[in-house]
Amino acid sequence: MDSDGTHDARGTHANPVPRPAGPPEVPPRPTAAPGVPPRPDGSAFLTWLRAPRPETPPGVWRFGHRPRPEEEPELIPARQLVSGAVIAFLVGWLIWSLLWNGYLGGWWLLPLYAMIPDSWAQPHSIASVVVVYAYYVLIALVIMIGVGRLGRWSEIWRRYGPPAWRQTAPRAERPPAPEQDPAEWPQLRAAGAADAAERLATEARAGLMRDVDHARIVRAWQGVRTGRHTLAAFTGAVLKDGAAACLHPSGERDLPARLARHDLVTGQVRLGTTADDPRNPYAYRGAGLGLGPDLLGTSLLAVGPAGSGKTGTVVRPLAESLCLHALAGRAAVVVVGAAGTGLGPVDAYDVVVRIGNSESVYDLDLYGGTSDPDEAAAVLAEALVGDLADPHPGSDSRRSTTVLAQLLGPFRAVHGRFPSVPELRQLLDGTPGPLEELRTALQGSGQESLLRELDARERQLGHPGDVAAVLADRVALLDRPAFAGFFDTSGQSKPFSLKALDHPVRVRIDLPERGHADASRMLARLVLAQFTTSVAVREDRSLFACLVLDDATGVVTPEAVRGIQRLRSGNAGVVLTLRTLDDVPRPLRGPLLGSTGCRMALSGLTPWDGQDFAEVWGKEWTEARDVTDRQIIAETPAGKAVHMLRRVITGKAPTARAVTVRQVERERWSASELAHGVPPGHAVLSLTTVKGEHAPPLLVDLRG
């Protein structure tokens, strides 16, 4: 066994994804735990691996997290707490002084004399002295306990005493027992692979293992548990290569550089810190925000104006995390954005498609790698006319699919391939020459059913309701000199197909933003349509697939929303960013927000965008306190004199305060709060896991 569905994936597809020639000729370097300097003996890696990761609510960064209570405890102000404790101590001292000096009489000694025998009551006897002083101590303890409870001495002890010192002092963690130490690989030892476990443990202690290696080998071990690989093959690979076993097809064991904090044990990437704000649940306040495949599997929509941090604080860390998961054999990722938008270095990806750049090594398959004309027509129609409004003539994608299928089927039957962009444009324009050549070739092959398709297409040419003219105009956007070397169907280029998402591949697609905005939006729709179609028919759904679309302007269509809704069941998700919800047609805004489980509103949002978020987040019951001050009217001369004195001293009339507490239903975040109450660098984020767990809208500092 060479890998967990990585090396053995070569050549399993008609157009296999090109890979780098091999691993770089550099010695492996250990990866340190977050915030811990690297050490040559691997202690930093072991510290990272053994760190506590308790179960937390959705979205909480689990690495080293210390859980908090669900409800905020009632916190007494320090001044009030200390003054109350001092007053209670003085009261206790006064009571004891009065008892000791006999100012309260001797009644408190009656129980003592009633319990001891007469022989002990003799003066100056040892028994009487011991009993009397023991009784004094008992009375002093009773007084101390009473005033201690009254003055909340226990709270002062917890807040300012040794318990608080122990919390702030660094703790020396003891190494766990071997059967509970993840660095000793107890699951391998329990299954009879003790030699492999010992080899991995030795390399971890020697500093030769990193977090990606650990995650990759755990993934391979899961393949053994599920029956995809044999125990003997796994053990042989580990004994041969150690921490470098089951490598990714690229041969890489880490990314060239990391900007975010990652924890591959939990699969999370840290995006920021949940603000210590009263609007956040107490259990979330001050905790780190971590996202992983369990949340991205419900898809993420981030909305914020330019400069709000969508790319730098959201898209880039998520893309980096997914690339690490791909190196560990857990995920396949496709990152789409305009060229030069900072989506990571080229070396972090296996395939980089630079559409419109003549130096691009790879091409994009316009038809998604399928050989079915109907499927190719449906995906291409979604890309070409999916964004057109319903009143527009020819906007119905079903009619567009029919028109394209009437041409793609006969063309593929004759040529064994789909038409190139210029050929498809000629066929849609109804140019007589190509249609006649296609007809002649079909008649020679005797394919009557395809001839009927072509006859139907020719009858519809020129009719007022024919959508071919609209499709031809859209295809013309790709029939430009800048794209002359792209979308080739003759086999002369290296096309990338999203059918390769069965493998842990890392792909980046750069769109030609400048001068080709319409073409870029059309290509983004094409990639999204191919992604939702491809992940639905994957054989191995244990591999998480994710599409990261840096700018989804003009991409959201009715079919795209339906495709996003189906992704969760296929262990896949999308990450979409928008500058404003106005870039989405009004009828689709509600369905889009409803189909994504994670919704993020960044600072600088407009009030009308905030209104859409406020509606989808709904309302909650909260406690409202109404305080009213009523002036007190004195009826006696003494009362009037007192009120006059208070008015002279305070400058205000004496009042009586009335407090009314009631339960009301209010919006979790109003449109005004989202537009004006989110500080720069912050965002409001709601989360949903693939298991259905929810996290309410949280105010998050993306800079922390």
N, C-alpha and C positions, 0 to 999 in steps of 0.2 A: 504494500500500500504506500503510495507516494503522497497522497493528500486526501483531504476530506472533500472530494468533489472539486478539486482545483486542478492539479496536474492531469488527472485522468479525464478532464473535460476537453482536452485538446482534440480537435478534429471531429467532434460530435455534431457539428453544425455545418450546413452547406457552405456558409461563409464564416469560418471561424474567426474570432477576434484576434487581430495581430497582437503579439506579445513582445516585450523587449527580449533581446537575445539571451540575457542571463543576468545573474546577480552581479552587482558591482564588485570590483576587486578591492574591497576594503574589509578590514577585520571587524567582527561584530562589536558593537558597543552596548553596554548595559543602559537601560532606561531607568532613571531614578524616579522615585515616588514624587508626586506633586509637592513642590516646596521643600524637598529634601535634596541636598547636594549629592551627586553620585559618588559612590565609594567602590574601590576596586574589588572588595570582598563580597559584594552583593547584599550588604546589610540594608541598604536603602530600598532595594527591591523587596526584600523580605519584610521590612517594616510596612511598605505599601501593601503587600499582599495580605498581611495579617491584620491590617487596620480594621476596626469594627465597621460594619455596614448594616445597621439595623433596618428592619422593615419600617417604611415611612409612608405618609400620604403621597399621592401622585405629585411628581414634580420636585420633590425635595432631594437635594444632593446627598446621597447616602454615605459617601466616603467620610468617615469620622464624625458622622452626625450624632448629636446628643438630643434625644427626643424631649419635647416639652409637653406640659399638660394641654389638654384640649381647650380648657377655659383659663382665662387669665386670673390668677389669684388676686384677692383683694390686697393691695399694697398700701400699707399705712405710711404716710410721710415720715421721714427720719426724725424731723424735729418733734413731731407729735409723739412718736414712739419713744424717743429718749426722755422727753419731759414727763410722759406718763409713767415710765419706769422709775424715774427719780422721785416723783411725787408718791408713788406706791411704796417705795423704800422708806421715805420719810414717815409715811403713815404707819408702816409696820414698826419702825423704830420708836415712834411715839407710843404706840400701844404697848410694846415691850417695856419701855421706861415706866409707864404708868403701873404695869403689873409688878415689875421688879421693885419699885419704890413703895408699893403698897397703897398708892392713891386710889386704887379701885377695890380695896379691901382684900381679905384673904379668901374670898369665896372660891377662887380658881384653884386653891390648894385642897379643897374639900374632897375631890375625887381621890387625891393621893392618900389622905388619911383614912379614907374609907376602904382602900384596897390593901394597905400594908398591915401586918400584925402589930400588936401592942409592944412586943419585945423589940421591934425595929425602931419604935418611936423614941427610944432613950436618946437624950442629947449626947452629942460627940461620939456616937457609935459609928463604926465604919459602914454598916449596912444602911443606916439612915442617911449618911452623907452621900453614898452612891445612889440610893434611890431618889433622893431629892434632886440631885443634879441631873440625873437621867430624866426626871420629870420636867425639869427646866428646859433641857434640850428638846424634849418632845414638844413642849408648848412653843418653843422658838421655831421648830421645824413647821408646825402647823401654821404659825403666823407667816413664816417665810413663803410657804407654798401658796397661802391665800393671796398675799400681796404680789407674789410672782405671777400668778395667773391673772390677777387684776392688772398688773403693769406690763404684761406680755414680755416677760424676761426671756422666755424660750425663743421668741421671734428675734430679739436682739442677739441671742446666742447664735442662731442660724445665720443671721445677716452679717454680723461683725465678728463672730468668734471663730474658733478653729475649723468648724465645717466649711466656712467661707474660704479660709486659708487653704484648705485641702483642695477646694475646687479650682482655685487660681494657680496653685503650685503644679508644676509638671509632674505627671504620673509616670513612674517607671513600669512599663508594661511587661508582664511576665510572658515568656514564650508559651504558647498553648501546648497542650499534651500532643504527642505524636499522632494519635488517632484523630485529633481535631485540627491539626496544623495543615493548612492548605499547601504549604511549601513542601510537605512530605508526601503529597498525593495519596491520601488514604483510600480514595475510591479505586485507584489502580491496584493498590495492595490487596484490598478486599476482593477484587476480581481475579487475583492470581497473577498480576503483572508486577511482581515486586521488583524484578530487575529493571524494568522500565521506570518505575517510580523512583528507585534509588539513583538512576542515571539523571533524571530530571532534577531531583533534590540536590544532587551534587553540583550540577551546573548552576542552579539557582544560588547556592551558597558561594559559589566561585565568581559570581557576577557575570555569568555568560547568558543569562536569561533576561528578557525584557517583558513588558506587559503584553505586547502583541504576540510574542511566542507563547505565553501562558494561555491567552485567549484562543489562539489557533489550535493548540494541542487539546484544550478542553473541548473545542468544537469537533476535533477529530475523534476524541473519546466518545462524544455523543453519537457520532456515526457508528461506533462500535456497539454502543448500547441499543441503537435502533436497528442494527442488523445490516447497515449498508457496507460495513467493513468487518473483517474478521479480527479477533484479538491477536492472532499470530502476526498478521500483517502490520497492525498497529505497533506491537511490541518490537518487531524487527526494524521498523522505521525509526522508532525512538532510540533503540540501542545503536543504530548506525549513525544517526545525525544528532542525537541529543536534543537540545533546545531548538535546533534548526530543522526539526522534522516537520513533514507535511507542509512544506513551503507553498506560498502563493505562486501561481505560474510565472509571475514577473521575477521571482527570486528575491523580492524585497522583504525585509523584516521590520521596516519602520518607514515613516514619512521623512522627507528631507528636513522639514522643520515643523514645529507645532506652535500655534499661537494660543490655543485654548487649553483648559485643563480637562483631561479625560480620565475615566475610570472604566477600564475594559472588563473588570469583574462584573460590574452592574450594567455596563453598556452605556453609561451616561456621559454627557458632555456638559460642563458647567457654563451657563450663559450669564449668570449674574447672581444677585442676592435679593431675596424677598425683603422689601422695605419694612422697617419697624413702624408700621402705620396702623392706627386703630381700625381702618377699613379692612385690613388683612386678618384672617383668623389667627388667634394667638399661637397655635402650633406651627404656623408658617413664618412668623416674624423673625427676621434675622437669619433664616436658614438659606443655604445656597439653592439655586434653581438648577436642576439637572434634567435634561431631556435625553431619551433613548428610544430605541425601536418600539418599546411598549406604548409610547405616546405618539411617535411619528407614524405609527401604523394606523392612526385615525386621521392623519393629514393635518397640516398646519397652514394657517392663513395669517400673514402678517401685513398690516396696513399702516402706512405712515408716509409723510411727505419726504421729498428728497432731503438728505442730510440728517434724517432721524436715526440712522444706524441700522437699517435693515440688512444691508450687505455685510458690513463689518462686524456687527454684534450678533447677527442671527444666521445669515446664510453661510458665511465663511466658517464659523465653528461647527455648524451642522455638517457641511460638506467634508470638513476635515475628519470629524468623528465617523462619518459613513465610510470614508476611505480607509480608516483604521479597521473598521469592521470588515471591510472587503479583504484587507490583508490577512485578517484572522479567519477568513472563509465563512463569515456570517452574513454578508450583505453584498448587494450589487447596487451601484449608485450611478446616476446620470445627472450631471450638473449642467444647466443651460443658462447662459447669460451673454450679454454683449461683450465683445472683445475688449479686454483691458479693464474689467470691472473688479479685479482682485478676487478671483475665485480659487486662488491657490496656485502654486508653481506647477509648471508642466510636468516635472518629475513625479508629482504626486498622483498622476493618472496613467493608466495603461494606454488609453486611446484619447487623443485630442483631435477633434474635428473642427477645423477653422474654415467655416463656409465663407467663400469670397476671397480667401487668401491663397494665392497661387503656391505658397510654400507648404500648404497643408498636406500631410502624408496620407490622411484618411478622408474618405468621402462619406456622405450620408445617403443611405438607401431610401429613395423617395417612396418606395412601396413597402417598406418595413420588413423586407426579407421573406415575404409570403409568396406562394405560387398560385394562390387562389385569386382569380380576377375579381370576384365579388367582394372578398375581404379587402383587397387592395383598393377597389373603388370606394368602399365605405370610408376607409381611413383617409384617402386622398380628398374625398368630397368634404369631410369634416374640416380638413386643413384649408381648402380653397374657399368655401362659402359658409363655414360654420358660424362666422361672426356677423353675417349680414342680418339686418333686422327683418322681421316677418313681412312687413309691407313691401320690402324690396322685391322686384320681379326676379324669380328664379332663386329665391333664398331657401327654398325647401331642400334640405340636404338629401332627402329620400329621392327626389327627382334627379338631383345631381348625381347621386350614387347610381341610379339607373342609366343615366347618360354615359357616365364613365365606364360602367360595366359593359355597355353595348359596344364600346371601342376596345377596351383592354382585353376582353375575352378573345375576339377574333385576332387581334394583333399578336397575342401570345401564342395562339394556336399556329400562326403562320411562321413567326420568327423565333419562337422558343424563349422569348423574353418580353418584358414590358417596354413600351415606347420611351424614348428619351424625352426631355422637355421640349425640344423643337418639334419632334415628331408628334407628341401629344397635342401641341398647340395647333399644328396643321390639321390634325384629325378633328379637333373641336371647332376649328374655323370652317370646316366643311370643304376644304380645298379638294377639287375634283381628282387631281392626280393621285395622291395617297389613298383616297377611298377606292378608286378604281383598281389600283394595284392590289389593295387588300381584298377586294371582291374577286379579282381574277385568281389570286392564290387560294382563296377559300373554295372556289368552284373546282379548282384542280384537285383539292384534297377531299372533296365530297362531304364537307361538314355542313349539312343543311341547317342545323339548329343555329349555328353561328352566322350563317347567311341571313337567317331571319332577323337576328339581332342587328346586323348591319343594315338590312332593309328598313327596319323600324327607325334606325337612327337617321337614315337619309330622308325618310318621309317627314320627320320632325324638323329638319333643317329649314330655317327661315320662318317658322311659325312664331307668332307673337309670344307664346308661352314657353318657347324653347330656352333652356338654361345653358345651352352650349356656349352662347356668346359671353355670358357672365364667367363661365369656367375658363374660356379662352383668355379673357382679360386678366384673370387671376394667374393663370399659368404664364402669361406674358411677363409678370413680375419676376419670374425665375429665368426667363429667356433673355438674359442680359449678359454683356461681355464679362462682367465680374464673376458670373457663375458658369462660364463656358466650360470649365473643367470639372464641374460638379454634377451630381445626380446622374452619373453615367450608368447605363444599363448594359453596355457591351462587354463588360468584364475587364476593361483596361485599367480600372482604378481599384482602390481598396475600400469598398463601401462598408460602413458599420451599420449593423442591423440590431434593433432592440430585441430581436429573438435571442441575443446572447445573454440576456438577463437570467438565464438558467445557471450562469457561472458567476463567481465573485469578481466581477469586472468593475473597473473605475473609469468612467467616461466623462469627458468634458466637451461640450459643444459650444463653440463661440459663434454668436450670430453677428451678421454684418449690420450694425446699428446705423452707422452714418450713411446717409443717402439711400438706404434701403429699409426704411422703417416698416413699410407695409410687408415687404418680403420677410423681414425678421419675425413679425407677428404671425405671419402665415406658417413659417417654419416652426415656430414655437408651438402653434396648434398642432402641426403635424407630429412633432415629437410627443406631445401629450397624448394625442390620439393613438399613436403607435404604442406608447407605454401602457395605457389602460387596456389595450387589446392584447398585448404580449403577456402581461403578468397574469391575465385571466386563464391562459392555457399553459402555464409553466408546469413541468413535471415535478420539480423539487420545490415545494413551497416552504420548506424550512429555511430557505435563504430569503432574508428580508430584502425587498427591492424598493428603492426610493428614487423619485425624480425631484430634483431641486431646481425650481424655475425662478430665477432671480427677479424677473419682471414679467408678470402675467397680464400685462395690459393687452386687451384685445384677444385674450386666449380663452376666456371663460365662455363656453357655449352650453346650450342645453344638453348636448351629448357628453360634453366634458364633465358637467356636474353629475350626470348619471354614472359616468365611468368612475369618478372619484368616490361615489357612494359604494361602489362594488369592490374597491381596493382592499378594505379591511379584511374581507373574507379570504383574500389571496395573499395575506401577509405582505402587504405593500402599502405605500403611502406617498403623498406628494407634499412638497413645501412650496407654497406660492407667496409671492410678495406683490403688493400693489401700492402705488402712491396714494390712491384714493379709490373708494368704492364706486365713484362715478365712472371709472374705467370698465365697470361691469354693467350690462343692461339692467335697468330697474327690475324687471320681472325675475332676474336670476340672482339678485343679491341675497334675498332670503334663503333660497335653496342652497346657494354656495356656503353661506354661514352655517346652515343646518347640516350640510354634508361633511364639513370639517370639524373634527373633534377638538382641535386646539386652535384658539382664536387669539390674536395678539393685536392690540391697538397701541401704537407708539405715540410718543409725544408729538404735538403739533397737529393732531387730527382735527378735521373740520367738524362743526356741530352736527351737520347733516349726516356725516359718516358716523359720528358718535351716537346718533339716534338709532342707526341700524344695529350697532353693537349693544346699546342699552336694551333694545327690544329682544334680541336673541339671548341675552343674559338674564332677562326676566326680573322679577321682583322677589323680595324676601320680607318676612315678618321681623320687625325690629321694635325696640322699646323706645317710645317717645315720652319725654318729660316736659310738661308745661309748668312753668313757674310764674306765679302771679304775686305781686306785692300789694297788700291792702293797708291803707293808712288806719292807724288805731286812734279812735276818738276817746279822750279821757272824759269821764263824767264827774269825778270828784276834784276838789281843789288841790289835794295832794298829788293826784295823778296828773293834773294839768301842769303843776309845778315841775314834776319829774320830766314830763314831755318837753317842757320849755328848756329845762337844763340840757336834755339830750340834743335838742335842736341847736343850742348854742355850741355844744361841744363838737357834734358831728356835722352840723350844717344841713342835716336831713331830718325830715319828719319821721317819727316812730312808725314803723310798718310791721305787718305780720305777713310772713311768706307762706304761700300755699303751693304745694307740689302735687301735680296730677300725673300719674303714670298710666300709659295706655299702649296697647299693641297696634301698630299701624303697618301697612304694606307699602314698601318703598322700593324704587329701583336700586339694584346693587350698585351700579355706576350710571349716573345720569349722563345725558349728552353734553350738558354744560361741564360736568366734572371731567369727562374724557377730553373735551376740547381745551379746557383752561386749567384743570387741576392736576395734570400729569407733568411732573418736572422734566426738564431736558435730560436725555439719556435714560429715561425710564419708559416703561410700558405696562399696560394692563393685560394680563394673560390668563385665560381660562384653559383648563386641561381636561382631557378625557383619555383613559387608557383603552386598550383593545378589549379588556375585560369588562369595561363599562363603569369603572370607578371615575368619579368626578372630583375636580378641584375648582372651587369658586374663583371668580376673577381676582387676581392677585396683582398688587402694585409691585413691580420688580425693577430694581436698579440694574440695568444691563452693563454698567461700567464696573461693577464690583466683582 
